[in-house]
Amino acid sequence: MKKLIVLISISILSQAFPVMAKEGAMCDYYYNNVQRKEKLIRNYGPTLSSMAKEKLFGGLNHDTSGCIDGCEGHKFKYCNDIAKWISK
C-alpha cells in the first residue's frame, strides 16, 4: 500500500512539474533588474546624467526583453507595461 501511494505521488508530481517549470530560469533575474532600473529612473529622472540615462535605459531595454521572453503571468504583464513605457 505504501509503495502504491509513493508511486501515485511521484506520478502526480512528475506531471505537475513541467507546468510549474514553465517560467524561464532567468525570469527572476531579469524581472528584478527591470524593477530596480525602473525605480531608479523614476526616482532620479530629471537629475540623471546623460551617461546614467544611457546606461539605465540600455540595460532596461535588455532586461525587459529577457523578462518578456522568460516570464509568465503578472511578471510578464509588468515587463510588457515597462516595454510600452520605454517605447513612448
Residue, then its C-alpha position, 0 to 999 in steps of 0.5 A: m500500500k505504501k509503495l502504491i501511494v509513493l508511486i501515485s505521488i511521484s506520478i502526480l508530481s512528475q506531471a505537475f512539474p513541467v507546468m510549474a517549470k514553465e517560467g524561464a530560469m532567468c525570469d527572476y533575474y531579469y524581472n528584478n533588474v527591470q524593477r530596480k532600473e525602473k525605480l531608479i529612473r523614476n526616482y532620479g529622472p530629471t537629475l540623471s546624467s546623460m551617461a546614467k540615462e544611457k546606461l539605465f535605459g540600455g540595460l532596461n531595454h535588455d532586461t525587459s526583453g529577457c523578462i518578456d521572453g522568460c516570464e509568465g503571468h503578472k511578471f510578464k504583464y509588468c515587463n510588457d507595461i515597462a516595454k510600452w513605457i520605454s517605447k513612448 
